[in-house]
Amino acid sequence: MEYGDRSDPQSITGDTCRMNFKVSTRDKADATEFCELFAPWRLLDAEIVKESDGRQTTQCFVEATLACKRGWVQMFGHCFMRPNSEIVATYDEAKEMCDKNGGYIAFMHHRYIPGVWKKYFRGVGQIWVNATETWDQYIQSTGTVDGSALALAFTGKHFDFSVPPNSLIRINPKIKLEVLCEYKPPVTAAEINYLGRRYSEIYYPSVSVNNGILVRSASSYTRSSTNLDVCKKVLKPFLFDANSPFVPDQGNIDKLSEVKMQNKFLLTRSGAEMKRPSTGGNQCTSIIPEFKVRVDNSKVADFPVKTIEDDDKPTCDNMLSSAIVQFPGQKTKVKVMSDSRSLPIWCKLGKSVKFTYDPPEGYNVFVRSNGEVVAHKLYLEEVTYEIAKKKCAEDKAVLTGMDSSKEAEDLASIVFQFYLYCLIALLKRNKMCRSIIRKSENFKIDKTKQLFSDLAAEKNLLNVQLWLGGRRSSKCLKINKYSEDRNDECARRRVIQWEDGIAHSQEFEDSWWKNGKTINNPDYANRNQECLTFVYGTPGWADPDSPGFLDDIGCDGELGFFCSKMVEVKIVEE
């Protein structure tokens, strides 16, 4: 049989062929065991064939699922190559040769692999090798040049030593032998499909989808288990890192609808969870939830799930999970489910799904710790709180909220950058400054930024307050300041609430508040300071030792403001 390249490396099925071995095997199981050891591709089937002359041979039906680089031979899930059949090299030289070709010295993956290598790499005397397990019981002593480097002697005859054919020896690495290199090729759709079929033999049928397969776990899990971590454990036997909870988008749901049901319905977890926090207790809500699948990439947001039925509303606050419901003869659906319901979970094996997003023009993008992508924009026009809300709405945005002190730092950076560029623009309008800027080789934005920052801090020049989208809870309008009971609904951490759902954090940390010289905020002075502001710098009323960034003031004040938009995250089609 002559080796050739895969006809289509991206195909979901590999190239197949039948290999005949002039070997007699006892039965189907014996033939399968033989083919797994000596047919160097993925085994699909093994048969005992009776020839016309009465002899029995073993036929191996195999599939080449992987794609090796040109010049490399695919065997047992790896790629092998002799970099130069005319050259012999020391062990270190062999390592360097393999490294230059993108590989490493070939490994002894099982005890019968020398016979396969000998068939495909004819005319080889001795090669350097590595081993994947303890091979001491097989190592032959040369009696002359024993050392630290592992080698395989096909012929056994060398001018420095003499051993039986196909001996594994440990010799002096300075001796020169032939070189066989190896590398592990990247996973392909055909390899994933093959592994899925093998998984189906043991557990449940896998489902083929774009760029991979869906694999259902054998165990059941509640929402208390992190879906992504569960899937990593479920898929660990596949020996591939490219896995994730699958995204239950319409294409994947349609694929699940094609699975033949055996006269019963099936419930499985979908990997999608609702991001709305629970308010506690048994309070119920009628809102339509937003579900997302967490992505294992801190630079990219969670992926929104849009396949949940619009009329499917949660009945109580603990229903933050979703399930895939499959009925015989009906279309598969994604439904809201109780967190405490324990079900198997679908995981995706294949190329990791990539995500992207388009930042809104004029906005600065910030990725929150929960994976959401939010974009902020600063407006310096000074208006009241309600007018600021309307102006954000005109741009299809809302007044800004935040989930963390890191997001507050991002807002502060936007304020600083804006005033920095304003300063540079003013300097450029001045003839003398413009001449200095043009002639100076040392004038750089980063240097100017540091100088401006030092000057602003020293002279207390930049002190501003800007509207954020937070307002005092209507339940707390009749009490002074805030409740000292941390568990009270009007406690300091709960007395202000975000509007318009722009931030999920329902509790404000004490360190977020910019305190006055004699009072802690939010002080709700004269019971008319209902609205929330972002504080940059140290205004005259503030304690210079207070590191916070929030203050409450009257809603009729006129300030600049921040607008924000949630940024939609999209799957990158490969």
C-alpha positions as CSV (number, residue, x, y, z in Angstrom):
1,M,0.0,0.0,0.0
2,E,1.3,3.4,-0.9
3,Y,0.9,6.3,1.5
4,G,-0.7,9.6,0.3
5,D,-1.9,12.9,1.8
6,R,-5.4,13.3,3.1
7,S,-7.7,14.3,0.3
8,D,-9.5,16.8,2.5
9,P,-7.9,17.6,5.9
10,Q,-11.1,19.4,7.1
11,S,-13.5,16.7,6.2
12,I,-15.5,15.2,9.1
13,T,-14.5,11.7,7.9
14,G,-11.0,10.6,7.0
15,D,-9.7,8.7,4.0
16,T,-10.3,4.9,4.4
17,C,-8.6,1.8,3.1
18,R,-8.4,-2.0,3.7
19,M,-5.1,-3.5,4.7
20,N,-4.5,-7.2,4.2
21,F,-2.0,-8.9,6.5
22,K,-0.8,-12.5,5.7
23,V,-1.5,-13.4,9.3
24,S,-3.9,-15.9,10.6
25,T,-6.0,-14.8,13.7
26,R,-8.3,-17.0,15.8
27,D,-11.5,-14.9,15.8
28,K,-12.9,-11.4,15.5
29,A,-11.5,-10.3,18.9
30,D,-8.0,-11.6,18.0
31,A,-8.2,-9.9,14.6
32,T,-9.2,-6.6,16.2
33,E,-6.3,-6.8,18.7
34,F,-3.9,-7.5,15.9
35,C,-5.1,-4.6,13.8
36,E,-5.0,-2.2,16.7
37,L,-1.3,-3.1,17.1
38,F,-0.1,-3.3,13.5
39,A,-2.5,-1.1,11.4
40,P,-1.1,2.4,12.1
41,W,-4.4,4.3,11.6
42,R,-7.7,4.5,13.3
43,L,-9.3,1.1,13.2
44,L,-12.9,0.9,12.0
45,D,-13.3,-2.9,11.6
46,A,-11.3,-6.1,11.5
47,E,-12.2,-9.2,9.6
48,I,-10.8,-12.7,9.0
49,V,-10.7,-13.3,5.2
50,K,-10.4,-16.8,3.6
51,E,-8.4,-16.6,0.4
52,S,-9.1,-18.7,-2.7
53,D,-6.2,-21.1,-1.8
54,G,-7.7,-21.8,1.6
55,R,-5.3,-19.6,3.6
56,Q,-6.7,-17.1,6.1
57,T,-5.5,-13.5,6.2
58,T,-6.5,-10.6,8.5
59,Q,-8.0,-7.6,6.9
60,C,-7.9,-4.2,8.8
61,F,-10.4,-1.5,7.7
62,V,-8.7,1.8,8.8
63,E,-9.4,5.6,8.6
64,A,-6.7,8.3,8.3
65,T,-8.3,10.9,10.5
66,L,-5.4,13.2,11.1
67,A,-3.5,15.4,8.7
68,C,0.3,15.4,8.8
69,K,2.5,18.0,7.1
70,R,3.9,17.1,3.7
71,G,6.7,14.6,4.0
72,W,5.4,13.2,7.3
73,V,3.7,9.8,7.7
74,Q,0.7,9.4,9.9
75,M,0.8,6.5,12.4
76,F,-1.1,5.8,15.6
77,G,-2.3,9.4,16.0
78,H,1.2,10.9,15.4
79,C,3.3,12.0,12.4
80,F,6.8,10.6,11.7
81,M,9.6,11.6,9.3
82,R,13.2,10.9,8.5
83,P,14.6,14.4,8.1
84,N,17.6,13.2,6.0
85,S,18.1,9.6,5.0
86,E,21.8,10.3,4.1
87,I,22.9,11.7,7.5
88,V,23.7,10.0,10.8
89,A,23.9,12.2,13.9
90,T,24.7,12.2,17.6
91,Y,21.7,12.2,20.0
92,D,22.0,16.0,20.5
93,E,22.3,16.6,16.8
94,A,19.2,14.4,16.2
95,K,17.2,16.5,18.7
96,E,18.3,19.7,16.9
97,M,17.4,18.2,13.5
98,C,13.9,17.2,14.7
99,D,13.4,20.6,16.4
100,K,14.2,22.4,13.2
101,N,11.5,20.4,11.4
102,G,8.9,21.1,14.1
103,G,9.1,17.8,15.9
104,Y,11.1,15.8,18.4
105,I,12.9,12.4,18.5
106,A,10.3,9.6,17.9
107,F,8.7,7.8,20.9
108,M,8.2,4.1,21.5
109,H,4.4,4.2,21.9
110,H,4.1,0.4,22.3
111,R,6.3,-2.6,22.1
112,Y,5.2,-3.6,18.6
113,I,5.8,-0.3,16.9
114,P,9.4,-1.2,15.8
115,G,7.8,-3.7,13.4
116,V,5.6,-1.0,11.9
117,W,8.4,1.5,11.6
118,K,10.7,-1.1,10.0
119,K,8.0,-1.7,7.3
120,Y,7.5,2.0,6.5
121,F,11.1,3.2,6.9
122,R,13.1,0.6,5.0
123,G,16.8,0.5,4.9
124,V,17.2,2.0,8.4
125,G,19.9,0.4,10.6
126,Q,19.6,2.1,14.0
127,I,17.7,5.2,15.2
128,W,17.5,7.3,18.3
129,V,14.3,7.0,20.2
130,N,12.5,8.1,23.4
131,A,10.0,6.0,25.4
132,T,6.7,6.8,27.0
133,E,7.0,4.2,29.8
134,T,9.6,2.2,31.7
135,W,11.3,0.0,29.1
136,D,14.1,-1.4,31.3
137,Q,13.0,-5.0,30.9
138,Y,13.5,-4.8,27.1
139,I,16.9,-3.0,27.0
140,Q,19.8,-5.1,25.7
141,S,23.4,-4.4,26.9
142,T,25.9,-3.8,24.2
143,G,28.8,-4.6,26.5
144,T,30.9,-1.9,24.8
145,V,29.2,1.5,24.4
146,D,26.4,1.4,27.0
147,G,25.4,5.0,28.0
148,S,22.4,7.3,28.7
149,A,20.7,7.7,25.3
150,L,18.0,5.4,24.1
151,A,18.2,3.9,20.6
152,L,16.5,1.1,18.6
153,A,18.7,-1.2,16.5
154,F,16.7,-2.7,13.6
155,T,19.6,-4.7,12.2
156,G,21.5,-5.0,15.4
157,K,24.8,-4.6,13.5
158,H,26.8,-1.4,14.0
159,F,30.6,-0.9,13.9
160,D,30.5,0.2,17.5
161,F,28.3,-2.6,18.8
162,S,26.5,-5.8,18.0
163,V,23.1,-6.9,19.4
164,P,20.1,-9.0,18.3
165,P,17.8,-7.4,15.6
166,N,15.1,-5.0,16.9
167,S,17.0,-4.5,20.2
168,L,16.3,-1.5,22.4
169,I,19.6,-0.3,23.7
170,R,20.9,2.6,25.9
171,I,24.2,3.8,24.5
172,N,26.7,6.7,24.5
173,P,24.9,9.7,23.0
174,K,28.0,10.7,21.0
175,I,27.6,7.7,18.7
176,K,26.1,8.6,15.3
177,L,22.8,6.9,14.3
178,E,20.0,7.7,11.9
179,V,17.2,10.0,12.9
180,L,13.4,9.5,13.1
181,C,11.3,12.5,14.1
182,E,7.8,12.8,15.4
183,Y,5.1,15.4,16.3
184,K,1.5,15.4,17.4
185,P,-0.7,16.9,14.7
186,P,-3.6,19.2,15.6
187,V,-7.0,17.8,16.1
188,T,-9.2,17.5,13.0
189,A,-12.9,17.2,12.6
190,A,-12.4,13.6,11.4
191,E,-10.4,12.7,14.6
192,I,-13.0,14.3,16.8
193,N,-15.7,12.4,15.0
194,Y,-13.8,9.1,15.5
195,L,-13.3,9.8,19.2
196,G,-17.0,10.6,19.5
197,R,-17.9,7.2,18.0
198,R,-15.6,5.4,20.4
199,Y,-17.2,7.4,23.3
200,S,-20.6,6.3,22.0
201,E,-19.6,2.6,22.4
202,I,-19.1,3.1,26.1
203,Y,-21.6,5.8,27.2
204,Y,-24.2,7.7,25.1
205,P,-24.4,8.4,21.4
206,S,-22.5,11.6,20.4
207,V,-24.0,14.2,18.1
208,S,-22.0,15.7,15.2
209,V,-22.1,19.5,15.0
210,N,-20.0,22.2,13.3
211,N,-16.3,21.8,14.2
212,G,-16.9,18.9,16.6
213,I,-19.2,16.7,18.4
214,L,-21.5,16.9,21.4
215,V,-20.8,14.5,24.2
216,R,-23.2,13.8,27.0
217,S,-21.8,13.1,30.5
218,A,-22.6,9.9,32.2
219,S,-23.1,11.6,35.6
220,S,-25.6,14.3,36.5
221,Y,-24.9,17.8,37.9
222,T,-26.7,20.7,39.4
223,R,-25.9,24.4,38.9
224,S,-23.6,24.3,41.9
225,S,-21.1,22.6,39.6
226,T,-19.3,24.8,37.1
227,N,-20.2,23.6,33.7
228,L,-16.9,24.3,32.1
229,D,-14.9,22.5,34.8
230,V,-17.3,19.6,34.5
231,C,-16.9,19.4,30.8
232,K,-13.1,19.4,31.1
233,K,-13.3,16.3,33.4
234,V,-15.8,14.6,31.1
235,L,-13.6,15.1,28.0
236,K,-10.3,14.5,29.7
237,P,-10.0,10.9,28.4
238,F,-10.0,12.3,24.8
239,L,-6.6,13.9,25.5
240,F,-7.5,17.1,23.8
241,D,-7.6,20.6,25.4
242,A,-9.9,22.1,22.8
243,N,-13.3,21.6,24.6
244,S,-16.0,23.7,26.2
245,P,-19.7,23.6,27.1
246,F,-21.4,23.7,23.8
247,V,-23.4,26.8,22.9
248,P,-27.1,25.9,22.4
249,D,-27.6,28.1,19.4
250,Q,-30.2,27.3,16.7
251,G,-27.8,25.2,14.6
252,N,-26.8,22.9,17.5
253,I,-30.4,22.6,18.7
254,D,-31.5,21.6,15.2
255,K,-28.8,18.9,15.2
256,L,-30.1,17.6,18.5
257,S,-33.6,17.4,17.0
258,E,-32.2,14.9,14.5
259,V,-31.2,12.5,17.3
260,K,-33.6,9.5,17.2
261,M,-35.5,9.1,20.4
262,Q,-36.6,5.7,21.7
263,N,-40.1,6.5,22.7
264,K,-39.1,8.6,25.7
265,F,-38.2,12.2,26.4
266,L,-34.8,13.3,27.5
267,L,-33.7,16.2,29.7
268,T,-30.1,17.4,29.8
269,R,-28.4,20.5,31.0
270,S,-27.5,22.9,28.3
271,G,-24.4,24.7,29.7
272,A,-26.3,28.0,29.7
273,E,-26.9,29.9,32.9
274,M,-28.8,33.0,33.8
275,K,-26.7,35.9,34.9
276,R,-29.4,37.7,36.8
277,P,-28.5,37.4,40.6
278,S,-31.1,35.9,42.9
279,T,-32.8,38.3,45.4
280,G,-33.1,35.5,47.9
281,G,-36.0,33.7,49.5
282,N,-38.8,32.4,47.4
283,Q,-39.7,35.6,45.6
284,C,-40.9,35.0,42.0
285,T,-40.5,37.1,38.9
286,S,-42.2,37.3,35.5
287,I,-39.3,38.7,33.5
288,I,-37.9,36.9,30.6
289,P,-34.4,35.9,31.6
290,E,-31.1,36.3,29.7
291,F,-29.0,33.2,29.6
292,K,-25.4,32.9,28.7
293,V,-22.7,30.3,28.3
294,R,-19.5,31.0,30.1
295,V,-16.5,31.2,27.9
296,D,-13.1,30.0,29.1
297,N,-11.3,33.2,28.0
298,S,-11.1,36.2,30.3
299,K,-10.7,38.5,27.2
300,V,-14.0,37.5,25.7
301,A,-17.5,37.8,27.1
302,D,-20.0,35.0,27.8
303,F,-22.1,34.0,24.8
304,P,-25.8,34.9,24.9
305,V,-28.3,32.2,24.3
306,K,-31.3,33.3,22.1
307,T,-33.0,29.9,21.6
308,I,-35.1,30.0,24.8
309,E,-38.8,30.4,24.1
310,D,-40.1,33.9,24.7
311,D,-43.1,32.6,26.7
312,D,-40.9,30.4,28.9
313,K,-40.6,32.5,32.1
314,P,-39.0,31.5,35.4
315,T,-41.4,30.7,38.2
316,C,-39.0,31.5,41.1
317,D,-35.6,33.1,41.7
318,N,-33.8,29.8,41.9
319,M,-34.6,29.0,38.2
320,L,-31.4,30.4,36.7
321,S,-30.5,27.3,34.7
322,S,-31.6,25.9,31.4
323,A,-32.3,22.4,30.1
324,I,-32.5,20.8,26.7
325,V,-35.8,19.1,26.3
326,Q,-36.1,16.3,23.6
327,F,-39.5,14.6,22.9
328,P,-39.9,11.8,20.4
329,G,-41.1,13.3,17.1
330,Q,-40.9,16.9,18.3
331,K,-38.4,19.7,17.9
332,T,-35.8,20.0,20.6
333,K,-36.2,23.1,22.8
334,V,-34.2,25.0,25.5
335,K,-36.3,25.6,28.6
336,V,-35.8,27.4,31.9
337,M,-35.0,24.9,34.7
338,S,-34.6,24.9,38.5
339,D,-31.0,25.2,39.7
340,S,-31.4,22.3,42.0
341,R,-32.4,19.9,39.2
342,S,-29.6,17.4,38.6
343,L,-29.1,16.3,35.0
344,P,-26.4,15.1,32.6
345,I,-24.7,17.9,30.7
346,W,-23.9,18.2,27.0
347,C,-20.2,19.2,26.3
348,K,-18.5,20.0,23.1
349,L,-15.4,18.3,21.9
350,G,-13.7,20.0,19.0
351,K,-12.1,23.2,18.0
352,S,-12.7,25.8,20.7
353,V,-15.4,28.3,19.7
354,K,-14.0,31.7,19.1
355,F,-15.9,34.9,19.9
356,T,-15.6,38.5,18.8
357,Y,-17.4,41.8,19.3
358,D,-17.6,45.2,17.5
359,P,-16.9,48.1,19.9
360,P,-19.5,51.0,19.4
361,E,-17.9,54.0,17.8
362,G,-16.6,56.5,20.3
363,Y,-17.0,54.1,23.2
364,N,-14.3,52.5,25.4
365,V,-14.7,48.7,25.8
366,F,-14.4,47.1,29.2
367,V,-14.6,43.3,29.9
368,R,-16.1,42.5,33.2
369,S,-15.0,39.6,35.4
370,N,-18.2,37.7,34.5
371,G,-17.2,37.9,30.8
372,E,-19.7,40.6,29.8
373,V,-18.4,43.3,27.5
374,V,-19.7,46.8,28.3
375,A,-18.7,50.0,26.5
376,H,-18.5,53.5,28.2
377,K,-18.5,57.0,26.8
378,L,-17.9,60.3,28.6
379,Y,-20.0,63.4,27.9
380,L,-18.9,66.7,29.4
381,E,-22.1,68.6,28.7
382,E,-23.4,69.6,32.1
383,V,-27.1,68.6,32.6
384,T,-29.4,67.2,35.3
385,Y,-29.7,63.5,36.0
386,E,-32.9,63.0,34.1
387,I,-31.7,64.9,31.0
388,A,-28.5,62.8,31.1
389,K,-30.6,59.7,31.0
390,K,-32.5,61.0,28.0
391,K,-29.3,61.9,26.1
392,C,-27.9,58.4,26.7
393,A,-31.2,57.0,25.4
394,E,-30.9,59.1,22.3
395,D,-27.7,57.1,21.6
396,K,-29.4,53.8,22.5
397,A,-27.4,53.7,25.7
398,V,-28.1,54.1,29.4
399,L,-26.3,55.9,32.3
400,T,-23.3,53.9,33.3
401,G,-23.1,51.4,36.1
402,M,-20.2,49.3,37.4
403,D,-19.6,45.8,38.8
404,S,-16.1,46.3,40.4
405,S,-13.4,48.8,41.4
406,K,-11.5,47.8,38.3
407,E,-14.3,49.1,36.2
408,A,-14.2,52.3,38.2
409,E,-10.5,52.5,37.4
410,D,-11.4,52.2,33.7
411,L,-13.9,55.1,34.0
412,A,-11.2,57.2,35.8
413,S,-8.8,56.4,33.0
414,I,-11.4,57.7,30.4
415,V,-11.7,61.0,32.4
416,F,-8.0,61.4,32.6
417,Q,-7.3,60.6,28.9
418,F,-10.0,63.1,27.8
419,Y,-8.6,65.9,29.8
420,L,-5.1,65.1,28.8
421,Y,-5.9,65.3,25.1
422,C,-7.8,68.6,25.8
423,L,-4.6,69.9,27.4
424,I,-2.5,68.9,24.4
425,A,-5.0,70.5,22.1
426,L,-4.9,73.8,24.0
427,L,-1.1,73.7,24.0
428,K,-1.1,73.2,20.2
429,R,-3.2,76.3,19.8
430,N,-0.5,78.4,21.4
431,K,2.2,79.4,18.9
432,M,5.1,79.1,21.3
433,C,3.8,75.7,22.6
434,R,3.2,74.4,19.1
435,S,6.8,75.3,18.1
436,I,8.2,73.5,21.2
437,I,6.1,70.4,20.5
438,R,7.2,70.3,16.9
439,K,10.9,70.7,17.6
440,S,11.2,68.6,20.8
441,E,12.1,64.9,20.1
442,N,11.3,64.1,23.7
443,F,7.6,65.2,23.5
444,K,5.6,62.0,23.8
445,I,2.0,61.3,25.0
446,D,3.2,58.9,27.7
447,K,5.6,61.5,29.1
448,T,3.1,64.3,28.9
449,K,0.5,62.0,30.6
450,Q,2.8,61.4,33.5
451,L,3.7,65.2,33.8
452,F,0.0,66.1,33.7
453,S,-0.8,63.5,36.2
454,D,1.8,64.7,38.7
455,L,0.8,68.3,38.1
456,A,-2.9,67.6,38.6
457,A,-2.3,65.7,41.8
458,E,0.1,68.4,43.2
459,K,-2.1,71.3,42.3
460,N,-5.4,69.4,42.8
461,L,-6.4,70.7,39.4
462,L,-8.7,67.9,38.1
463,N,-11.7,67.4,40.4
464,V,-15.0,66.4,38.7
465,Q,-18.2,64.6,39.4
466,L,-20.2,62.8,36.7
467,W,-23.6,61.2,36.6
468,L,-23.8,57.4,36.9
469,G,-27.0,55.4,36.5
470,G,-27.7,54.8,40.2
471,R,-30.5,56.1,42.4
472,R,-31.6,55.7,46.0
473,S,-34.1,52.9,46.5
474,S,-37.7,54.1,46.9
475,K,-37.9,52.0,50.0
476,C,-35.2,54.1,51.7
477,L,-36.4,57.6,50.9
478,K,-37.9,58.2,54.3
479,I,-34.8,57.3,56.4
480,N,-31.8,59.4,57.1
481,K,-28.5,58.4,55.6
482,Y,-28.5,54.6,55.7
483,S,-29.2,51.7,58.1
484,E,-26.3,50.5,60.2
485,D,-27.6,47.0,60.0
486,R,-25.7,45.4,57.1
487,N,-28.6,43.0,56.5
488,D,-31.2,45.7,56.2
489,E,-32.6,46.5,52.8
490,C,-31.4,50.1,53.3
491,A,-27.9,49.2,54.5
492,R,-25.0,51.2,53.1
493,R,-24.3,48.5,50.5
494,R,-27.9,48.4,49.3
495,V,-29.4,51.9,49.7
496,I,-28.4,52.9,46.1
497,Q,-29.6,50.7,43.2
498,W,-28.5,50.6,39.6
499,E,-31.1,51.5,37.0
500,D,-31.6,50.0,33.6
501,G,-29.8,46.8,34.4
502,I,-26.4,48.1,33.2
503,A,-24.6,46.5,36.2
504,H,-25.3,43.2,38.0
505,S,-23.7,44.1,41.3
506,Q,-26.5,44.8,43.7
507,E,-24.3,45.6,46.7
508,F,-21.8,48.5,46.9
509,E,-18.6,47.9,48.8
510,D,-17.8,50.4,51.6
511,S,-14.5,51.3,49.9
512,W,-16.4,52.5,46.8
513,W,-17.7,55.6,48.7
514,K,-15.8,58.9,48.7
515,N,-16.3,60.2,52.2
516,G,-16.6,63.8,53.3
517,K,-14.3,65.4,55.9
518,T,-16.8,64.8,58.7
519,I,-19.3,62.3,57.3
520,N,-19.5,59.0,55.5
521,N,-21.4,58.8,52.2
522,P,-24.0,58.2,51.0
523,D,-25.2,60.9,53.5
524,Y,-28.6,61.7,51.8
525,A,-28.2,65.3,53.0
526,N,-31.5,67.1,53.5
527,R,-33.2,64.0,52.2
528,N,-32.8,65.2,48.6
529,Q,-29.6,63.6,47.5
530,E,-31.0,60.6,45.6
531,C,-28.7,60.3,42.6
532,L,-25.3,58.7,42.2
533,T,-22.1,60.4,40.8
534,F,-18.7,59.2,39.9
535,V,-16.0,61.3,41.7
536,Y,-12.6,61.9,40.1
537,G,-9.9,63.7,42.1
538,T,-10.6,65.3,45.5
539,P,-13.4,67.9,45.5
540,G,-13.4,70.5,48.2
541,W,-16.0,68.7,50.3
542,A,-14.1,65.4,50.2
543,D,-11.6,63.8,52.7
544,P,-8.3,63.7,50.9
545,D,-7.5,60.4,52.7
546,S,-10.7,58.7,51.4
547,P,-9.9,56.5,48.3
548,G,-13.5,56.0,47.2
549,F,-15.1,57.1,43.9
550,L,-18.9,57.4,44.6
551,D,-21.1,60.2,46.0
552,D,-24.8,60.9,46.3
553,I,-26.1,64.4,45.4
554,G,-29.3,66.1,44.4
555,C,-30.7,64.9,41.0
556,D,-31.2,68.5,39.8
557,G,-27.5,69.3,39.8
558,E,-25.8,69.8,36.4
559,L,-22.9,67.5,35.7
560,G,-21.2,65.7,32.8
561,F,-22.1,62.0,32.6
562,F,-21.2,58.5,31.4
563,C,-23.3,56.5,29.0
564,S,-22.9,52.8,28.5
565,K,-23.9,50.0,26.1
566,M,-23.8,46.3,26.5
567,V,-21.8,44.9,23.6
568,E,-23.1,41.8,21.7
569,V,-20.6,38.9,21.5
570,K,-20.7,36.8,18.3
571,I,-19.3,33.4,17.4
572,V,-16.5,33.5,14.8
573,E,-17.4,31.1,12.0
574,E,-14.4,29.1,10.9
